[in-house]
């Protein structure tokens, strides 16, 4: 997905989720002022005592605060993840995810005994690297140790990523 399109979608999600704490806050304030005579007439909430409504109001306001804090933390986490993505791209190049994927696939060749899984892993490695080795750990590991610093995936198929 295009990076600018992804950021636009995430910003839209951030804008939409902002209404929940406002609703909770409004309910909380409404419950807090509900013991007042004019509000009781408007809402006809005589079934609950004033103390019950007060504590419900406090609870709604507390929940609004929790939701707002969680949304704030989510935003901070997103910023950290985007900063990490930018840093890793700068330090390791644009292909760092694919390089990490190749390392993981090669290590999986060493740990699995399922021949069908090994063939699927081999297919992914071929697609990423353009190399054609058997579905065995040693040849792929040897190739990776010799080429991991210079490997480039920009011309390879994006289907597997």
C-alpha positions in Angstrom: 0.0 0.0 0.0 1.2 3.5 -0.8 2.7 5.2 2.3 0.7 8.4 1.8 -2.6 6.4 1.4 -1.8 4.4 4.6 -1.2 7.6 6.6 -4.4 9.2 5.2 -6.4 6.1 6.3 -4.9 6.1 9.8 -5.7 9.8 10.2 -9.3 9.2 9.2 -9.5 6.4 11.8 -8.0 8.8 14.4 -10.6 11.4 13.7 -13.6 9.0 13.9 -12.6 7.5 17.2 -12.6 10.9 19.0 -16.3 11.0 19.7 -16.5 8.1 22.3 -14.9 10.1 25.2 -17.1 13.1 24.4 -20.3 10.9 24.7 -19.1 9.4 27.9 -18.2 12.8 29.3 -21.6 14.2 28.3 -23.4 11.3 30.0 -21.2 11.8 33.1 -22.1 15.5 33.3 -25.7 14.7 32.7 -25.7 12.2 35.5 -23.9 14.6 37.8 -26.4 17.4 37.3 -29.4 15.1 37.2 -30.3 15.5 40.9 -31.1 19.1 40.2 -34.8 19.7 40.0 -35.1 21.0 36.4 -33.0 18.1 35.0 -35.2 15.5 36.9 -38.2 17.0 35.2 -36.5 16.8 31.7 -35.2 13.3 32.1 -37.8 11.7 34.4 -35.1 9.8 36.2 -36.9 9.5 39.6 -36.2 5.8 39.7 -32.6 6.3 40.8 -31.5 8.1 43.9 -29.4 11.3 43.6 -26.4 9.4 45.0 -26.7 6.7 42.4 -26.8 9.2 39.6 -23.9 11.1 41.1 -21.7 7.9 41.2 -22.8 7.0 37.7 -21.8 10.4 36.6 -18.4 10.0 38.2 -18.0 6.6 36.6 -18.9 7.9 33.1 -16.4 10.8 33.5 -13.7 8.3 34.7 -14.4 6.0 31.7 -14.1 9.0 29.4 -10.7 9.8 30.8 -9.6 6.2 30.3 -10.8 6.2 26.7 -9.0 9.5 26.0 -5.8 8.2 27.6 -5.9 5.0 25.6 -6.5 7.0 22.4 -3.5 9.2 23.3 -1.3 6.2 23.9 -2.4 4.6 20.7 -1.4 7.8 18.9 2.0 7.8 20.6 2.5 4.1 19.8 1.7 4.8 16.1 4.3 7.7 16.2 6.9 5.4 17.7 6.2 2.7 15.1 6.4 5.2 12.2 9.7 6.6 13.7 11.1 3.1 14.0 10.1 2.4 10.4 11.8 5.5 9.1 14.9 4.8 11.2 15.2 1.2 10.1 14.8 2.3 6.5 17.5 4.8 6.8 19.9 2.5 8.6 19.3 -0.7 6.8 17.8 0.4 3.5 14.3 0.2 2.1 14.5 -3.6 1.8 15.1 -4.3 5.5 11.8 -6.1 6.0 12.5 -8.4 3.1 16.0 -9.0 4.4 14.6 -10.0 7.8 12.0 -12.2 6.0 14.8 -14.0 4.2 16.6 -14.6 7.4 13.5 -16.0 9.0 12.7 -18.2 6.1 16.2 -19.6 6.0 16.1 -20.4 9.7 12.7 -22.1 9.2 14.4 -24.4 6.7 16.7 -25.6 9.5 13.9 -26.2 12.0 11.2 -27.9 9.9 11.2 -31.5 8.8 8.0 -31.1 6.7 8.9 -31.4 3.1 5.8 -29.6 1.9 6.6 -26.7 4.2 10.2 -26.7 3.0 9.1 -26.4 -0.7 6.8 -23.5 0.1 9.7 -21.8 2.0 11.9 -22.5 -1.0 9.3 -20.9 -3.3 9.2 -17.8 -1.1 13.0 -17.6 -1.0 13.2 -17.9 -4.8 10.6 -15.2 -5.2 12.4 -12.8 -2.9 16.0 -13.5 -4.0 15.8 -14.7 -7.6 18.1 -17.6 -6.6 17.4 -21.3 -7.2 18.7 -23.6 -4.5 17.2 -26.8 -3.1 14.9 -26.7 -0.1 17.7 -27.2 2.3 19.2 -25.0 4.9 22.9 -25.2 4.1 22.9 -23.8 0.5 20.5 -21.0 1.3 22.4 -20.1 4.5 25.7 -20.1 2.7 24.3 -17.8 0.0 22.7 -15.5 2.6 26.0 -15.2 4.6 27.8 -14.2 1.4 25.2 -11.8 0.0 23.1 -10.4 2.9 24.9 -7.0 2.9 24.6 -6.5 -0.8 21.2 -8.2 -1.4 18.7 -5.9 -3.1 15.0 -6.8 -3.6 13.8 -3.7 -5.4 13.6 -5.5 -8.8 12.0 -8.6 -7.4 8.3 -9.5 -7.4 6.2 -7.7 -4.7 3.8 -10.6 -4.6 5.3 -12.2 -1.5 5.7 -9.1 0.5 
